[in-house]
């Protein structure tokens, strides 16, 4: 059996080397397989306004005194992954090239290189998941389809971290890596606790989630925090769908990719965020999404908004081109920037 597996693996890898631009599942036997996947994505982006240029909009940005215009091309969102399956046991690992937050760690002088980073690395055995992946608080099906990485991230539950998760039908519960964002880092003695219930059907899905945290302030105090969220994707007409997220309470770092902190000084932050997106199919291979996201906070008084409209065309099942226009605003700092983005994406 060992030699047979080696032969099948070698044959599969030879095929992979011969046609690298495709997804592959290598069957080792009836219970064992290795799958290679990911995508290559190139983005050309023009930004004009008083928020400094970035490869994508997230929950914050650099406010400028004067308006700037910037054009750039990046491929950092490209990613590769591998899944190993043996009966009820699955291992998954994925990396992209945003190894230094928004820019990827390279420079634009000579090579425009980027550092890889791990996005996911987890083990799943039946209903038990252990490792680093999307938080149980995150409903990825509610994220808008966008050329800008993730769409209105400033109003989305968007966080990956180490965790132990158990799924019982539609109910999920997890203990996850803690962090007191805005407080003392490295002194978190209790994990975050997350519970989630999923409603699913031919109509789409809705998830209700809650997170409980113990936070360490810069003054040496300990505070409790509780946040909640409801999110989903609802099928409407034909292939169209409506996606939404609403989060409130003391959600902190779980929302907005730095648009919301856990702590401001000695106070626990209160956050309200909403994200909506409607995707319409003009034809089988042509579709558009219009999206809007806003997050406000009470203590820091943040007010961040991102909206956009796009058009995607599938040339083949794997290859698509897109264009998107939109605006990112930090009303609390009285700055905003418009953007125009073109993308080409090849799904492996």
VENGI-V705216 format. One line per field, one symbol per residue. ss: DSSP state (H for helix, E for strand, C for the rest). psi: psi as a letter, one per 30 degrees, with the letter a starting at -180 (. if undefined). A space follows every 50 residues. Layout:
ss=???
psi=???
This chain:
ss=CHHHHHHHHHHHHHHHHHCCCCCEEEECCCCEEEEEEEEEEEEEEEEEEE ECCCCCCCCCCCEEEEEEEEEEEECCCCEEEEEEEECCEEEEEEEECCCC CCCCCCCCCCCCCCCCEEEEEEEEECCEEEEEEECCCCCHHHCCCCCCCC CCHHHCECCEEEEEEEEECCEEEEEECCCCCCCCCCCCCCCEEEEEEEEE ECCEEEEEEEEEEEEECCCCCEEEEEEEEEEEEEECCCCCEEEEEEEEEC CHHHECCCCCCCEECCEECCEEEEEEEEEEEEECCEEEEEEEEEEEECCC CCEEEEEEEEEEEECCCCEEEEEEEEEEEEHHHCEEEEEEEEEEEEEC
psi=eeeeeeeeeeeeeeeeeeifhlkkjjkeaffklkkkaalkkkkkkkkkag kkklflkbfaljkkelklkkklklgffklklkkkkjbfkkkkkkkahhfi befffalgedfhllkllkekjlkkjcgkkkajakkffkjfffkkklekjf biffgkjikklkljkkkjcfkkklklklkijfbkkghjfklkkkkkkkkl affblkkklkkklkkjlfgglkkkkklllkllkkkckbgllkklkkklbh ebffkfigfklekjbgkkkkkkkkkkkkkkjeaegkllkklkkkkkleef hkjkkkllklkkkjeaefklklkkkakkkiffghllkllkkklkkjk.
